[in-house]
């Protein structure tokens, strides 16, 4: 991985968005507005600002075609390529990521959940990941209620485990929806078994890397929100973006 000087990007924007009904009865939640632009613009801009020039958007449901109408070929964002994949059903984040194997083409990737919006950037985290021999990197952010998220167990400078929605959180940090993986992630995904909710879980992917001793982490500075997790989170995202902007790039789309 030392010879690689750039990453490909994957944005996971599937799901049915049931927690945002009735807003999502007419469109995918990632196409809902967050202040002055569609939600999906924010992760795209974050990746572009991090030096990513080739992105795959994984979506699903009845509104998948709307992504193509909105984003087109990605040139408005300065992308070299914008690609699309379709996830049938609702098999989880890790299953959706598995659809990116051909796109990754043996290269390391940065993965971002389509409803994650950050105030800062991933530039330094990207540089550090590219300096790794192999493995993965996750980003952490302090939250008021870590019981709602995947929560890391930290010993010294290492993460020894990630607990999903712990009743007794070991830290005040949450694992946010930005992940860096080498190409072996796709072999890990193929070994996963569905969780109790019938999905392939990204926490299981991350714990597999931890078990191999190949997981690093950084702390994300500035605010972070998962805008699509609830109506309250969507409102919070609108407020944060309106207040001081989460935009890393100014995108001017033609009419």
Order of alpha helices (4+ residues) and beta strands (2+ residues): beta-beta-beta-alpha-beta-alpha-beta-alpha-alpha-beta-beta-alpha-beta-beta-beta-beta-alpha-alpha-beta-beta-alpha
